[in-house]
């Protein structure tokens, strides 16, 4: 698989103070919502198994076949991102110790 560039649409804070850090549950909820609504339709077919890093404040996101690279790309694009949700395309979790991916599990 080849690395893919970021294609998110960031919102700007316009010099305003950064929002306070969210709870991990709220970050997860927002990250999953952004993924399902915006990102999944763009990546599900061609990027199975790759990692997505999402800034839940701006909606910006980065994709890579390596978790650290996805996070680094997002931090390059959004250096002030504090609430970041990470997930793997087509999987229920970032890492697994067995089991099967979501694709074809119906």
One Martini backbone bead per residue (centre of mass of N, CA, C, O) as a GRO file, in nm:
protein
  106
    1UNK     BB    1   0.098   0.035   0.018
    2UNK     BB    2   0.036   0.365  -0.003
    3UNK     BB    3   0.078   0.666   0.086
    4UNK     BB    4  -0.137   0.923   0.217
    5UNK     BB    5  -0.270   1.217   0.206
    6UNK     BB    6  -0.417   1.469   0.339
    7UNK     BB    7  -0.802   1.556   0.335
    8UNK     BB    8  -0.891   1.761   0.523
    9UNK     BB    9  -1.111   2.018   0.693
   10UNK     BB   10  -1.015   2.292   0.844
   11UNK     BB   11  -1.064   2.477   1.129
   12UNK     BB   12  -1.036   2.794   1.264
   13UNK     BB   13  -0.953   2.993   1.559
   14UNK     BB   14  -0.845   3.290   1.520
   15UNK     BB   15  -0.662   3.321   1.801
   16UNK     BB   16  -0.796   3.157   1.991
   17UNK     BB   17  -0.838   2.973   2.240
   18UNK     BB   18  -0.805   2.672   2.336
   19UNK     BB   19  -0.971   2.415   2.404
   20UNK     BB   20  -1.052   2.203   2.621
   21UNK     BB   21  -1.007   1.903   2.725
   22UNK     BB   22  -1.139   1.607   2.666
   23UNK     BB   23  -1.272   1.332   2.709
   24UNK     BB   24  -1.224   1.017   2.592
   25UNK     BB   25  -1.522   0.966   2.523
   26UNK     BB   26  -1.571   1.224   2.354
   27UNK     BB   27  -1.347   1.180   2.150
   28UNK     BB   28  -1.455   0.910   2.046
   29UNK     BB   29  -1.732   1.004   1.952
   30UNK     BB   30  -1.634   1.225   1.755
   31UNK     BB   31  -1.439   1.052   1.587
   32UNK     BB   32  -1.652   0.847   1.488
   33UNK     BB   33  -1.838   1.053   1.354
   34UNK     BB   34  -1.636   1.166   1.150
   35UNK     BB   35  -1.564   0.903   1.017
   36UNK     BB   36  -1.850   0.814   0.919
   37UNK     BB   37  -1.930   1.088   0.766
   38UNK     BB   38  -1.638   1.160   0.608
   39UNK     BB   39  -1.406   0.930   0.579
   40UNK     BB   40  -1.504   0.644   0.508
   41UNK     BB   41  -1.603   0.697   0.209
   42UNK     BB   42  -1.288   0.761   0.120
   43UNK     BB   43  -1.129   0.476   0.249
   44UNK     BB   44  -1.252   0.185   0.264
   45UNK     BB   45  -1.183   0.059  -0.026
   46UNK     BB   46  -0.843   0.149  -0.040
   47UNK     BB   47  -0.749   0.146   0.306
   48UNK     BB   48  -0.720  -0.119   0.437
   49UNK     BB   49  -0.545  -0.099   0.755
   50UNK     BB   50  -0.518   0.182   0.790
   51UNK     BB   51  -0.442   0.493   0.944
   52UNK     BB   52  -0.627   0.730   1.155
   53UNK     BB   53  -0.605   1.081   1.223
   54UNK     BB   54  -0.812   1.286   1.447
   55UNK     BB   55  -0.927   1.613   1.477
   56UNK     BB   56  -1.209   1.694   1.662
   57UNK     BB   57  -1.212   2.011   1.632
   58UNK     BB   58  -1.163   2.032   1.295
   59UNK     BB   59  -1.155   1.747   1.111
   60UNK     BB   60  -0.886   1.669   1.072
   61UNK     BB   61  -0.677   1.440   0.867
   62UNK     BB   62  -0.480   1.130   0.863
   63UNK     BB   63  -0.300   0.896   0.644
   64UNK     BB   64  -0.158   0.559   0.705
   65UNK     BB   65   0.033   0.254   0.734
   66UNK     BB   66   0.124   0.423   0.992
   67UNK     BB   67   0.061   0.543   1.298
   68UNK     BB   68   0.288   0.758   1.338
   69UNK     BB   69   0.252   0.897   1.063
   70UNK     BB   70  -0.036   0.992   1.100
   71UNK     BB   71   0.018   1.163   1.354
   72UNK     BB   72   0.241   1.342   1.230
   73UNK     BB   73   0.071   1.466   1.003
   74UNK     BB   74  -0.134   1.598   1.187
   75UNK     BB   75   0.074   1.771   1.354
   76UNK     BB   76   0.167   1.933   1.107
   77UNK     BB   77  -0.117   2.051   1.037
   78UNK     BB   78  -0.197   2.038   1.375
   79UNK     BB   79  -0.010   2.140   1.635
   80UNK     BB   80  -0.267   2.203   1.850
   81UNK     BB   81  -0.364   1.926   1.887
   82UNK     BB   82  -0.548   1.749   2.163
   83UNK     BB   83  -0.795   1.587   2.018
   84UNK     BB   84  -0.716   1.257   1.933
   85UNK     BB   85  -0.818   1.011   1.694
   86UNK     BB   86  -0.759   0.659   1.657
   87UNK     BB   87  -0.768   0.444   1.361
   88UNK     BB   88  -0.876   0.155   1.166
   89UNK     BB   89  -0.943   0.052   0.865
   90UNK     BB   90  -1.182  -0.204   0.913
   91UNK     BB   91  -1.164  -0.181   1.232
   92UNK     BB   92  -1.228  -0.191   1.585
   93UNK     BB   93  -0.911  -0.162   1.623
   94UNK     BB   94  -0.583  -0.089   1.619
   95UNK     BB   95  -0.539  -0.367   1.762
   96UNK     BB   96  -0.466  -0.728   1.755
   97UNK     BB   97  -0.500  -1.089   1.891
   98UNK     BB   98  -0.719  -1.155   1.681
   99UNK     BB   99  -0.949  -1.238   1.473
  100UNK     BB  100  -1.156  -1.010   1.280
  101UNK     BB  101  -1.244  -0.809   1.059
  102UNK     BB  102  -1.521  -0.639   0.949
  103UNK     BB  103  -1.488  -0.738   0.681
  104UNK     BB  104  -1.724  -0.988   0.618
  105UNK     BB  105  -1.885  -1.020   0.921
  106UNK     BB  106  -2.208  -1.060   0.843
   0.00000   0.00000   0.00000
